[in-house]
Amino acid sequence: MDRFLPLVVAVPLLGAALLVGAGRRMPRIVAESVGCLCAACTAGLALVLLARGTAVSWVGGWEPYHGHSVGIVLVGDRVGLGLAALASLLVTAVLVYSWHYFDEPPRGHAGAYPALVLLFQAGMCGFAVTGDLFDAFVFFELMGVVGYALTGYRVEEARPVQGALAFGFVNSLGGYASLLGVGLLYARTGELGMAQVGRQLDAAPRRDALVVAAFVLVLTGFLVKAAAVPFHFWLPDAHAVAPTPVCMLLSGVMVELGVYGAARVHFTVFAGPGGVPAEDVRRLFLVLGVATALVGAAMCWQQRHVKRLLAFSTVSHTGLFLVGLAAGTAESVSGACLYVLGHAGAKAALFASTGVLLDRHGSVDECELHGRGRDMRGVGVLFAVGAFALAGLPPFGTALGKALAEEHSPWLPVVFVLVSAVTGGAVLRVTAHVFLGAGQAPRTTQPETRGDEEPETEEPAWRLPRPMIAVAGLLLAGALAVGAVPALAEEVGAAARAFTDHAGYAAVVLDGRRGAAPPGPAAWWTPTGAGLGLLSAALATGLAALAVRRALPTGRWSAPLRRLHSGHVGDYVVWTAAGIGLLSALVLWPVG
């Protein structure tokens, strides 16, 4: 099955090429059908390969000789293939959701939008399965360029272009930082493959400035994509103006791929004796994760623009993913993986429901929408269920992932419960205000909350589109299944044990060893984990009820934090540079 691994990247690329070349001559229904078929075929192929185990493919037959190779390698381990399958399934759902969704800005080219989405899928799948540092940068940039185009898809409007520029500038800076780090590693080892670089560093273990600089620079690019503080500023601006289906991809899987990239480089390249000490990496992930989780939750709670609210929720949960990775154990990584799976379904479903609101009422402003969703009970139910999933209510996958990731420190449950309660409570507050008309219309002085949104469909959606509702419901069902199917958690645990095996990865790629995953206990619900999930859901409900009853305004305490999110690209560039300095300080901080 190894020879089929390149098709995970090639199929969406070929589909995009077909749509670009023949899209002007295709009826719209044909172009959208081709896009859905290519995405679904890629998803099916990724799932088949995932069921068969690890796949390694040396492109062009350039296999290693005595542990060295100049060839490009694709490595489909369970975590990488799982993310490729998640990305492909979500792309398929987005294309179904987008069926006849909006007019194409390049008139007469029905294949423009599905071609861009397929290119985005190819970039995500390639990034998930590549075993080469330079190709990781290439796929990273492919994601960035296409994401920039999709964010500014409505190019005739000023705000999408401004949001896309912030996306493009910050992500390009991150990409160039990663490329510089890859260049430093190549200068030291003469290799570009992750397994080869890891072995070369381990062969002559010495921690020096070059290795640390390479680690920081490579990690910078991935943390920019993950929207970790202080690299996160581009994400809310992009989500506020990007088409709703694009937001489903950005928050549902692209951000998670940034977290995956950081973890992959750490465990595969730098986790050995010649890399960066585990304690330094733990400190970096922990400090950055907690800061990201708290800043994201604080900004999420005060938003009244629903898409920005959901975007800051994504920032906050990215912090929890990083905290889950900080322990560096197979159990904590397993929790982070389950958290990612559950979050992808819940967040994509919430954005899908927000898109229905936008197309019915021409606004995503919580103040303007107060009580106007009473006739949309189905969407209201989806919103409430998605909110409880974010709050960590068992048995959602977010709750199971949270339960497994928070048990490695006595104070981590406080962070997980607080952040889950605040983000889930913010979405429950929106549900009560918009779909129940509860309380008074919320007051706000936020300049970023404006009611000048334009519907994304040709006509107002007076009848709820069935594909859009069905996609949201299926995504939430998937988030529920992640935490309710023991076999899935068992497979994720085995995948995490192999993922954290630094020497085992090199043995599989370079020596052709295909052993079973290291043995370990299957992770599942514990009474403590379930209880903490119920507690965070109860706190989210209480916070939402308090906000609805008292119509809490935005407090003065949050004004300085809001001012940091200025919307100016120059400010974001400065924060990116400051973030590189912060990463360096966290890695080099003296211990003892």
N, C-alpha and C positions, 0 to 999 in steps of 0.2 A: 504493500500500500504506500510505501515511501514515495514512489514516483508520482503519485497523485497529489502530493502536498503542494507543489507549485500552483496547481489549479485553484487553490483557495485565493490566490492573488490574481491569477491570470483570467479567471472567468469574469469577475466584475470589470477588469480592465478591457477585455474584449467586448463586453456588453456596452461599456461606455464608448469605445471606439465606433461600434456599430451605430449607436444612437447619435453620435456627433456627425458621422459621415452621411447617414441616411435619414436623420431626424426631420429634415425639412420636407422630405417626401412622404413621411409616415403620417397617417392619421393619429390623432392624439391617443386614442384608445390602444392602438398598436404600440406606440412608443412606451406608454405606461405599462402595458402588458409585458413588453420585452424587459423593462427595468425590474418589474416584480419577479419575472421568471429567473433572470440572472441572479438576483439577490437570494431567492429561495433555493436555487441550485447550489449556490455557494454555502448557504446555511446547512443544507442537507449533507454536502460533502464534508464540511467541518465536523458535523455530528458523527458521521460514519468513521472518520479518522480518529475522532476522540474515543469512540467505543473500541477501536482496535489498539489503542495504546500509543506510545511515543513513536513519532515518525521523523526520520532525518533524511533530508534530500540535499545532495551536493549538486547544485545547478550546473549543467553542462558536463557532468561526470568527473569534475575535478575533485576527486577524493583525496584525503590527507595521505601523506607518505611519511612514515616515521614520525607521526604526530604533527607534521607541518603541511600547510596547504595554502594555495593562493586562490582557491575557489570560494564561491559564495555558498553559504550553508543556510538552509531553512530547518529549524528545529521545532517540530510540533509536539511539545510535551503537553501534559494534560492541562496545565494552567494556561499556556499560550493558546492551544486549540480551543479551550473553553472560552477564552475571551474572543477569539475569532468567531466562534459559533454565536456567542452573545451579540457581537457587533452585527453579524449577518442577519440574525433573527430580528434584531431591532431595526435594521435597515429595511427588511421586508415589511415589518409592521408600519414603518414610516411611509413607505411607498404605497401601501394599501390605504393608510390614513390620508395620504395626499391625492388620492384618486380624484381627478377633476377638481383639485383644491383651489388653485388660483391660475390666472393667465400667465403665460410665459412672457417675461419682459422682452426677449428677442422674438418679436412677432413672427409667426410662421415657422418656428423651430420647436416642434413639440417634444423633441428629445433632449432639450437643454437641461431641464431640471433633473430628470432621472439619470442622465449621464453624469452630472455633477455628484449626485448621491452615490452612484456606483463607484466613481473615482474615490470618493471619501471612504467607501467600504473597502476598496482595494488598499488604501493607505492604512486603515486600521488593521485589516487582516495581516498585511505584510509586516507591520510593526509588531504584532502579537507573535508571529512565528519566525521572525528573523533571528539568526544566530550570529550576526555580523554587526559590529558597532557602526560602521559607516552606512550600511544599509538601513540600520535603525534611524540614522539621521535622515536618509533619503525619504523613507516612509513618513517620518516625523514632518518633514517639509511638505510632502504631498498632502498630508492631513491639514497642515496649516494653510497652504495655498487654496485648497478646495473649501476649507472652512471659512476662509476670508471671502471667497466668492459667494458661498451660500448665505453668510451673514448679511452681506450687502446685496442680496439677490434682487430686492426692489430698488434698483439702482437709480430710478427716477426720483427717489425721495432722499432728502439730505441726511436724516437721522440714521438710516441703515448704513449709509456710506461712512458716517462718522464712527459708528460702532465697529464697522468692519476694519477701518483704519487702526483703531486701538487694538483690535484683535491681531491684525497683521503685524504692526510694529512690535508689540510685546512678544508675540510668539516667534517672530523672526529673530529677535535678540536672543531668546532662549535657544533657538535652533543653532545660531552661530556660536553661542557659548558651548553647546554640546559638541559642535564640530571642532572647536579649538581643543576641547578636552580629549576627543578622539585622536586628534593629531599628536598631542603630547604622549598618549599611550602608544601610538604607533612609533614615535621616536624612541621610546624606551624599549619596546618589545619587538618591533618589526612585524607585528601581527595586527589584524583587524577583527578576527573572529573572537567572540566572547570567551569561548572555551580556551583558545590558544593564548589570549592575553592573560587570562587567569592563571594558566599553568606557567607562563613565563614569569609573571610576578612572584608566584610561589617558589619558583626554582631559585631565585636570588632574593630572599625576603629582606627588604630594607625599606623602612618608611622614611621617605624624604619629601621635600617640597613638591617635586614634580608629580608624584603619585597623589598627594593630597590635592594639588591644584587640578589634576585631571578628574579626580572624583567629584570635586565641587562643581567644576564646569559642566561635566556630563550630567550631573544631577540637576543643575539649574534648568536646563532645557526641559527635562521631564517634569519638574515641579512647576514650571510655568504652565505647561499643558494641564497639569493637575489642578491649577488655580489655588495653590497653597499660599498662605500669607508669607511674605508681602508681594507675591507675584500674581495675586488674584484679581487685580482691579479690572482687567479686561473682561472678565467673565460676565458680571452683571450688566455692563454696558452692551455687550454683544447679545445677551439674552433679551434685553429690553427691546431690541429692534429687529432681531432675526425672525424669520418666519417660524411659526410654532413647530412644524415638523423638524426644522433644523435644531431648535432648542431641545427636542426630544433626543437627538443624537449627541449634542454637545454635553448635556448633563447626564444622559443615560449611559454613555459608553466612552466618549472621548476623554473626559476628565479621569475616568477610571483607568484608562490606558496610560495616562501620565503617571499615576500611582504605580501601575504595573511596571513601567519602564524603570522607575527608581528602584523598586524591589528587585527586578531582574538584574540590573547592573550591579547592585550591591551583592546579592547572593552568588552571582555567576562569576563576576570579575574581581571584586574587592574583598570577598569574605575570607580569603585564605591568609596565610601568614605573611604574604608580601603585599597585602592590600591595606585597608583601613581597619583598625581595631573595632571589634564588635561594640564595645562600650561607647566609642565615639559616635558610631552610627546610631546606636540606641538613643543617645542623648539628642542627636540632631532630629531624628524622627519624632521623639517624644515632645521636645520643646516646640518644634514647628507644628506638630499635630495639635497640641493643646491650644496654641495661639490661634491656629486656623479655625479650630472648632469654636472657640469662644467668640472671636471676632465675627465669624460667619453667623453664629446664632444671634448675637447682639444686633447686627445689621438686618438679619432676616425679620426679627420681631418688629422693627420699626417701619418696615416697608408697607406701602399701600398699593404700589404697582405690583400686581400679582406675579408677573413674569420675573421682575427683579427679586421679589420675595423668594420665589422658588430657586432663583439663581444663587442667592446668598445661602439658602438651605443646602444647595450642592456644595458650596464652599465649606460650610460647617461640617458636613458629613465627610468631605475629603479629609478634614482634620482627624476625624475618627478613624478613617482608613489608615492614616499614617500612624496614629497611636497604636492601632492593632498590629502594624508591622514592627513597631519599635521593640517589642520583646524578642523578636527574631527567632521564635520557636515555631515548630510546625503547627502547633495548636493555635497560636495567635494568628499566623498567616492563614490557616484554615478559616478562622473567624472573619478575617478581613475579606477573604474570597466570598464567603457566604453573604457578608454584608453588602459587597459590591453587587452580587446577583440580585438580592432583594431590593436594593436601592435603585438599580437600573429599571426594574419593572414599575416600582412605585412612582419614581420621579417622571419617567416617560408618560405614565398614565395621567399624572397631574398636569403636565404640560398639554397633553392631548385634550383634557377636559377644559383647560384654560383657552385653548384654541376655539372650542365650541362657543364659549362665552364671548370671545372677541368677535366671532363671526355673527353671532346673534345680536349683540348690543353695541358693537363698534368700540369697546372699551375694555381694559383690564384694570381699571382703577377701582379699588375697593370702595372708595367713597361714592363714586358715581353709580356703582352697581348695587348699592344697598337695596335689598328687597326685590331686585329685578330678575332674580333667578328662581322665583317661587314656582314658575311653571316648568322648570327643568329639573324635576325630581330625580330622574336617573343620573344626570350629571352631578347633582348635589350628593347623591349617595356615593358616586365614584370619588368625589372630592373628600368626603368624610372618611372613606375607607383608606384612601391614599394618605390622609393625614395621620391616621392611626398606625399605618405602616411606617411612616417616618418617625412616629413617636416610639416605635419599638414594641408594639403590642404583639404578644405571642398569638398564633404561631407563624407570623410573617418571617421571611428570611432575614430581614433587617434585625429583628429581635434575636434570632438565633445567632447571627454573626456578632451582634453586640454582646450577647451573653458569653460567647467564647473568647472575645477579644478583651473584655474588661476584667477578667478574673486573674490577671497576672500582676496586679498591684492592689493594695488595700484602698488606695484613693482613686483609682481609675473609674470605678463605678459611679462616683460622684460626677465626674466629667461626662460620662456617657449618658447618665440619666438626665442631667441638667440640659445638655445640648439637645438630646432627643425630645425632651419635654418642650423646650422653647420653640424648636423648629416645627414639631407636630402641632403645638398649640397655636402657632401663627397661622398655619393652614386651616385648623379648626375654626379659628376666629373668622377667617375669610368665608368659610362655609356657612357659619351662623349669620353673618352679615348679609351675604349675597343671596343665599338660597332659602333662608328662613326669615330674613328681614328683622332679625332679633336686635334689640337695643336701638340706640340712636346711630345715625350715620357717623362713622369715625371722623374725627377732626385731624387735619394734617397741615403742616406748613412746608412740607418737603417740596423743593423745586423740581425734583425728578418725577413727581407724581402729577401727570397731566392727562387730561381726557381727550387727547387729540389722536388716538390710535385709529388706524384705518382697518376695516375688515379685510381679511386675506382671501376671501372667496369673491366670486363675481357678484353675487347677490346675498343679502342678509339671509342667514340660515334659520328661516322661520320654522322649518321642520328639521328636527334633529337628524343629521346624517347618520345612517346606520353603520357604515364602515368606521366612522370616527368613534362612535360609542363602543362598537364591538372591539376595536383595537384597544381602547382604554381598559375595557373589562378583562380582556385576555391578558394584558400586561399585569394587571393587579392579581389575576389568578396565578400567573407565573411567580410573582413575588411571594404569594402565599404558599405555593408548592415548594419553594426553596426551603422553607422552615418546617414543612409538614411531611416531607418524604425522607425517611431515614437513609435509604440507599443513596440518595443524592449527597447528603452530608458525609456519608462514608467515603464516597468517591472523591469528594472535595478534600477530605482529610488525607487520603492517599496521595492526591495530586500535590498538596501542600508539603508533605514530607519529601517527595521527590524534588520539589521546587527549591527547598532550602538545603539540599545536599550539594554543596559546592564541588566536591570531588566527583560525585556521581554524574553531574551534568557533563563534565569534561570526558569522563569515561564513556558515556553514551555517544557523544558527538565525535570524539577523536579515536576511540578504541573500538567502537561498535558494540559495546556491551549493552544488552537490553534486559537487565534484570528487573525483578519486581520492585515495587516501591518499598522503602524501608518499613518494617512493621511498626505498628503503633496503635493505641486505642482509638476506637471510633468516637468522634465527638458528637454529643447530642445534648438535649435539654437537661438541665439540672434544676432542682427546686429553687435555688438561689437565682439562677439566670432568668427563669420564668417569672419569679417574684419581682425582680428588678424591672423586667419588661412591663409588667402590670403597673408597677409604681410610676414609671415614666409616662405611660399612657394616661394614668389617672392625673398626674401633674399637668400634662398637656391639656386635658379636659378642664381642669380647674383654672389654668391660666387663661384659656379661651373664654370661659364663663365670666371670669373677672374682667377681662378686656371688654366683653360685650356689655356687661352690666354697667360699667363705669365709663365706657367710651374713652378709654385711656388715650390721651394725646401723646405725641412724640415729646419726650422730656428734653430739658436743656443738657442733661448729662451726655446725650448722644451727639450733640452738635459738633464737637471736635472730631469724632469718628466719622461723621458724615462728610465733613469738609475734606478729609483725606481722600474721599472718593470723588474727586473733582471733575472727572471726565476729560481732563487734559492729557494728551498723549505724553507730553514732556514730563509731567509729574510721574506718570507710570514708568517711564524709562528710568527716572531717578530712583524710584522704588525698586526696580529690577536690579540696578547696580548695588543698591543698599542690601538687597537680598543676597547677592553673591558674597558681600562682606559678612553678612550674618551667618551664612552657611560655613564660611571659612572659620569664623570665630567659634562656632559650635563644634567643629571637628577638631580644632587645635586647642580648645579650652583645657587648661591644665587640670589634672585630676589628683587629689590628695595633697 
